Amino acid sequence: MVPVILAAGASSRMGRPKALLDFDGRCSLELVLAACRVAGLGPPVIVVSPSCHALMERVASAGIVASIVVNDHPERGQTSSLQTGLRHLPPADAFLIFPVDYVLVESVDVSAVIDAFCRPGPRRPPIVIPSWRNRRGHPVLVDLALRAEFLALTQGASARTVIDAHAAEIAYVQASCDSVLQDMDTPGDYRCCLDRLRQRG
């Protein structure tokens, strides 16, 4: 299965690219990639904006093995970035939707959704979502069979439309903590995530 890292957002409320926010020497993107790597996932697809040259340079200088694809219209929203990534997906049985601002997600929670998908049984769940206190989190694992439904979404539609259409088939995995809910939209969110990562050590 392939992580699709969504890193093309405008970061308008943050005021600077969220993917490049510094966490004591590592950027947001590197933290997300580390969680995927430790969980045993292969090279990701990273979706970036046309203007994010600094991010592409960071990936190259860090020696990160990944497919970097450009969303030419990031202003159309996160669904357009997901669709861009899915159009460049290598052969896989599933993909992981992973916004780059969920930097607190740990590899144990990535592994948990993978294990739930791969667990022997009569039928694999088409979607696996980590949850904390009955709230959906990220990353979301999706069977490749649903890719066409995401690609068929019209401009402005949310990826949640597809997920909700399969609500009865979703497998939920209890997360180890609330990190699966914590994204970063504002400088205050960033400071909170930085403090929590430092406390985690």
C-alpha positions as CSV (number, residue, x, y, z in Angstrom):
1,M,0.0,0.0,0.0
2,V,1.1,3.5,-0.8
3,P,0.9,6.6,1.3
4,V,-0.4,9.7,-0.5
5,I,1.0,12.6,1.3
6,L,-1.0,15.8,0.7
7,A,1.3,18.8,0.9
8,A,0.0,21.2,-1.7
9,G,-2.2,23.4,0.5
10,A,-1.9,27.2,0.5
11,S,-1.4,27.3,4.3
12,S,-3.2,30.7,4.3
13,R,-4.0,30.6,8.1
14,M,-0.5,29.4,9.0
15,G,1.2,32.1,6.9
16,R,4.0,29.7,5.6
17,P,4.1,26.2,4.1
18,K,3.0,23.6,6.7
19,A,5.0,20.9,5.1
20,L,8.2,22.8,5.9
21,L,7.5,23.8,9.5
22,D,10.5,23.1,11.7
23,F,10.4,20.5,14.5
24,D,13.8,20.8,16.0
25,G,15.7,20.0,12.8
26,R,13.0,17.9,11.0
27,C,10.2,19.4,9.0
28,S,6.5,18.3,9.0
29,L,7.0,16.2,5.9
30,E,9.9,14.3,7.4
31,L,7.9,13.5,10.5
32,V,5.0,12.1,8.4
33,L,7.3,10.1,6.2
34,A,9.1,8.7,9.2
35,A,5.9,7.4,10.7
36,C,5.1,5.7,7.3
37,R,8.6,4.3,7.0
38,V,8.7,2.8,10.5
39,A,5.3,1.2,9.9
40,G,6.9,-0.6,6.9
41,L,5.3,1.3,4.0
42,G,7.2,1.8,0.8
43,P,7.9,5.0,-1.2
44,P,5.1,7.5,-0.9
45,V,3.4,9.8,-3.5
46,I,3.9,13.4,-2.3
47,V,1.6,16.0,-3.8
48,V,3.0,19.5,-3.8
49,S,2.0,22.9,-5.2
50,P,3.7,24.4,-8.3
51,S,5.4,27.1,-6.1
52,C,6.8,24.8,-3.4
53,H,10.4,24.6,-4.8
54,A,11.8,24.7,-1.2
55,L,9.9,21.5,-0.3
56,M,11.1,19.7,-3.4
57,E,14.7,20.7,-2.6
58,R,14.3,19.5,1.0
59,V,13.1,16.1,-0.3
60,A,16.0,15.9,-2.7
61,S,18.7,16.9,-0.1
62,A,17.3,14.5,2.5
63,G,17.6,11.6,0.0
64,I,14.0,10.7,0.4
65,V,12.8,8.1,-2.1
66,A,9.4,9.2,-3.3
67,S,7.2,10.1,-6.3
68,I,6.7,13.9,-6.2
69,V,3.7,15.1,-8.2
70,V,2.5,18.6,-8.7
71,N,-1.1,19.7,-8.3
72,D,-1.4,22.5,-10.8
73,H,-4.6,23.8,-9.2
74,P,-4.1,23.6,-5.4
75,E,-6.6,26.4,-4.9
76,R,-9.3,23.8,-5.8
77,G,-8.8,22.2,-2.4
78,Q,-7.5,19.0,-0.8
79,T,-9.7,16.7,-2.9
80,S,-7.9,18.0,-6.0
81,S,-4.5,17.1,-4.4
82,L,-5.8,13.6,-3.5
83,Q,-7.0,13.1,-7.1
84,T,-3.6,14.3,-8.4
85,G,-1.9,11.7,-6.2
86,L,-4.2,8.9,-7.2
87,R,-3.6,9.5,-10.9
88,H,0.1,8.8,-10.2
89,L,-0.3,5.9,-7.8
90,P,2.0,3.0,-8.5
91,P,0.6,-0.6,-8.4
92,A,-0.8,-1.2,-4.9
93,D,-3.7,-2.9,-3.2
94,A,-4.5,0.2,-1.1
95,F,-3.5,3.7,-0.5
96,L,-3.2,5.8,2.7
97,I,-4.6,9.4,2.7
98,F,-2.2,11.3,4.9
99,P,-2.4,15.2,5.1
100,V,1.1,16.5,5.9
101,D,-0.1,18.5,8.9
102,Y,-0.8,15.4,11.0
103,V,2.7,15.4,12.4
104,L,1.8,13.8,15.7
105,V,0.7,10.6,14.2
106,E,2.9,7.7,15.4
107,S,4.0,4.7,13.4
108,V,2.0,2.4,15.8
109,D,-1.2,4.0,14.6
110,V,-0.2,3.7,11.0
111,S,0.6,0.0,11.6
112,A,-2.8,-0.5,13.3
113,V,-4.8,0.6,10.2
114,I,-2.6,-1.6,8.0
115,D,-3.0,-4.6,10.3
116,A,-6.8,-4.1,10.3
117,F,-6.9,-4.0,6.5
118,C,-4.6,-7.1,6.1
119,R,-6.3,-9.1,8.9
120,P,-7.5,-12.5,7.6
121,G,-11.2,-12.8,7.1
122,P,-13.9,-13.3,4.6
123,R,-13.7,-9.8,3.3
124,R,-11.3,-6.9,3.7
125,P,-12.8,-3.6,4.9
126,P,-12.7,-1.1,2.0
127,I,-11.8,1.7,4.4
128,V,-9.9,1.7,7.7
129,I,-9.9,4.8,9.9
130,P,-8.2,5.4,13.2
131,S,-10.5,6.9,15.8
132,W,-10.2,8.5,19.2
133,R,-13.3,8.8,21.4
134,N,-15.6,8.1,18.5
135,R,-14.0,10.8,16.3
136,R,-12.4,10.0,13.0
137,G,-8.8,10.7,12.5
138,H,-6.0,10.3,10.0
139,P,-4.4,8.6,8.1
140,V,-7.3,6.9,6.3
141,L,-6.5,3.6,4.5
142,V,-8.6,2.9,1.4
143,D,-8.8,-0.1,-0.8
144,L,-7.6,0.5,-4.4
145,A,-11.1,-0.5,-5.6
146,L,-12.4,2.8,-4.5
147,R,-9.9,5.0,-6.3
148,A,-12.3,5.5,-9.2
149,E,-14.9,7.0,-6.8
150,F,-12.5,9.5,-5.5
151,L,-11.4,10.4,-9.1
152,A,-15.0,10.9,-10.1
153,L,-15.6,13.6,-7.5
154,T,-16.4,17.0,-9.0
155,Q,-14.6,20.2,-8.1
156,G,-15.4,21.4,-4.6
157,A,-16.7,18.0,-3.5
158,S,-15.1,16.5,-0.3
159,A,-13.3,13.1,-0.2
160,R,-15.6,12.5,2.8
161,T,-18.4,12.0,0.3
162,V,-16.9,8.7,-0.8
163,I,-16.1,7.7,2.8
164,D,-19.6,8.4,4.0
165,A,-21.0,6.4,1.1
166,H,-19.3,3.4,2.5
167,A,-20.0,4.2,6.2
168,A,-21.5,0.8,6.9
169,E,-18.3,-1.0,5.7
170,I,-15.7,1.1,7.5
171,A,-13.4,-0.6,10.0
172,Y,-12.5,1.7,12.9
173,V,-9.2,1.2,14.8
174,Q,-8.8,2.6,18.3
175,A,-5.8,4.9,18.2
176,S,-3.1,4.9,20.9
177,C,-3.8,8.6,21.7
178,D,-5.5,11.7,20.2
179,S,-2.6,12.4,17.9
180,V,-4.7,11.1,15.0
181,L,-7.0,14.1,15.4
182,Q,-4.4,16.8,15.8
183,D,-3.8,18.8,12.6
184,M,-2.2,22.2,12.2
185,D,-4.0,25.2,10.7
186,T,-2.7,28.1,12.7
187,P,0.6,29.2,14.4
188,G,-1.1,28.3,17.7
189,D,-1.6,24.7,16.4
190,Y,2.0,24.5,15.3
191,R,3.2,25.6,18.8
192,C,1.0,23.0,20.4
193,C,2.3,20.2,18.2
194,L,5.9,21.3,18.7
195,D,5.4,21.3,22.5
196,R,3.8,17.8,22.4
197,L,6.6,16.4,20.3
198,R,9.2,17.8,22.7
199,Q,7.3,16.3,25.6
200,R,7.2,13.0,23.8
201,G,11.0,13.2,23.4
